[in-house]
Amino acid sequence: THDTCSPPARPALHFTPPGGWMNDPNGLVFFDDEYHLFYQYYPHDRVWGPMHWGHAVSRDLVTWETLPTALSPDEAGMCFSGSAIVDEHDESGLFAGERGLAAFYTVHRPLSDDPQDYRQAQCLAVSDDRGRSWRRYTGNPLIESPGIKDFRDPKVFWHAPSRRWVMALACGQVIHFYVSENLLDWRLVSEFGEGQGAHTGHPWECPDLFELPVEGAGSGEPDSRWVLVVGIGASDDNAFGSFTQYFIGHFDGVRFHNENPADRLLMMDEGRDFYAVQSWSGIPERDGRRLVIAWMSNWQYANQTPESGWRGAMSFPRELSLIATAEGVRLRQRFAGELTRLPWRHCSGIEPLVLTAGRHVLANPASGQVQGRLTLAMAPQGRVEIDIQQGGHQRLVVTRQADGLRLSHWRRGENGQVAFDSHYPHAHDVGHLPGTRVTLEWLLDEGSLELLIDDGRISLTHLSFAEPARLPLAIEVLAGTCRVEALALCSLEDH
Ligand code: FRU
């Protein structure tokens, strides 16, 4: 047995930096058939340090080509998180009439040795060679802080109805909205957040805002909503660490209106390792996908996770949609369709079967990369623990109750012992499902487990440093019985 978690091998399906440290995805933009992924990067150590923008591109969202670091700290400060867009018609006048890429980032300038003493402002860098090289706008900063210390993470998008650019920016514990006609001159038009959603001892971070159609909204007019995504960092008053909340409502180009009760907290992911999520801009209308990626870690322990030469991994890219539920419109997530195009082999399934008390091994994956789907129907009084692969390292607990199913999850340190950080092992409530049936879909790779429950209505993302990574899928029936209605499990070729 080990008393520490094992260092991860390179994941095959998830982006990791070539070395050093990585946190938030930045500047996600699709341009000339390439998905760009920039990221908060410290190349010189495997802990957080003066922030750069690392860079990679992909055509299939699975294989990534590393490109030179796009932005490095200079006299103005470090390069914190931000976004990128395509300036299609040279509205900025910075591309000599051509189209180009514009990246908006926060400069973070320490003012003394005290890490809490700093100033933040919004800046612009542009590229006219498909993101291969970047020059900083000479008029930086675009937006000076109005005296708010935490003033960061600009997310810029084109708002077609008002024919101007909008920037969502985290300011203390609210989001500020700025607008611009030329990407250079910005004015503050509204703010959102006071008394809304979750507030902890940590500022809000990494906002995103986009519109999506509502699926299954019934007959009549096509329906849509705006989704405002907001991260909250780890603080001592919050045992969950950093997490991502979202709001559903309307945005008229000036103001965001939350259509749910102000105190209703909607979690984008019920797991502990899904943070700083951002959506890709520049995806053509005809494709229409709202693709996102998140950093898979938690500020509670991100600097301490087991490492083997690099620290940090991104989630698998996901596609977002909205569905109408009894409680209102809610987000749904799916793994980006590119996942199905991989050479999945060794697929196994089983005939429907009833499981009684005890542990049942259902399938044995052939490699550490697994895509699975399982539908369970729970009998009255039924209670099971699903051991997706990690030999008891992580389990999803499903309990039948009078009004449906209760889901909870726990993760232990290696072999049940406390792992590298006391915050890593945990147990918590995941949610409630009406009915008696649950469908799980998951993606397992070295170092992580991403679980989508109930057709992606609940998402659960966790780092998973278990040894060995490849263990059978098992269900332990603790009470009553359950029926396995469907199971499909495929592995990638070992590599
Ligand atoms: C979120 C965050 C951002 C900031 C960046 C610094 O994880 O704290 O708010 O820009 O990380 O690396």
Residues whose N, C-alpha, C, O or C-beta is under 5 A from the ligand:
A	BS01	FRU	D24 Q40 M51 F80 S81 R152 D153 E205 C206 A276
